[in-house]
Each structure stands twice: as structure tokens, then as C-alpha cells.
Amino acid sequence: MRLFPSKVIHFFSPEENERIVAAIRETERRTSGEIRVYVESRCRFVNPVDRAIELFYGLQMDKTEQRNGVIIYVAIKDHQLAVYGDEGIHLRVGEAFWKSEVQQMLRSFSASNQTEGLIQMVKHVGEALCHHFPYSPGGDRNELPDEIVFGK
């Protein structure tokens, strides 16, 4: 079974896609942390956190210098989502933070506002990253791509 499918499906319009990527870039300018968004149609796991973890390691997000990568995972048709943060950020914000973020995003999604929900989640996660891992001029670099990863 392939981790990353060969047929890519885009779930957002080009404008929506650019708004989400812009939110990631804007956030990452203020932190050494890294945010990736992975969107696919269906979750092949019962628990979307398990899929987020699989993708996190598959995308080599555990290789960031300060272990401060965060993946936001969404399975559009299954109405499932998860957020998974590497040990550096998780030790600072804890499980309650991730659960709260998922609940906020679920509220946005139930109002059929996936784009705004993702943007808000990127910003909220970004605030935590900025607080715990502020940007250091000259020392920080963008360790991971900012583009949304689309599954099928």
C-alpha cells in the first residue's frame, strides 16, 4: 500500500489553496516551527490520529532540528481530522491543546467552511509555535515545504 497516492485530487479552488499556503508561510515567518497540511478524501484508519502520525513520519517531519513540526490532517469525505505535533511542541502545549484545536476546526467544518477552518487552525497552531519557538533571525530556515499535500 502506498503512503502517497499517484493520483492527486485537489479539494480547494486555486484561490483557497493559495490562502491556506499563505497562512502557513505567514505563520512560519514568525517561528522556527513547521506546519504541514495533508488533505485526502478518505481516512483508511479508524482513528485519524493514527493516519496523521503515519503521514508525519512519511513526510519526515520528525527531522526538524527542534522537533517542532505539526501536521494538520483532514479526510474531507469522512469528516475526520487530526493534529499531530512532534515532541518539542507537544511537551510544551500538551494533549488538551490539540483536542481544543480539533474541536474548533470541526465547528468550522460543520458550517461548511473548510478553508477558513484550516486557516484558523494554522494560525492557532502557529501562535503556539511562535510562543514556544520564536523566529531567530539568521538562525532559522524553512525546513519543510509549505504547500498542501493532497492525497486521493
Secondary structure, DSSP 8 states (H G I E B T S, - for coil): --SS-SS----S-HHHHHHHHHHHHHHHTTBS-EEEEEEES--SSSSHHHHHHHHHHHTTGGGSTTS-EEEEEEETTTTEEEEEE-HHHHHHHHHHHHHHHHHHHHHHHHTT-HHHHHHHHHHHHHHHHHHHSB--TTT----S--S-EE--
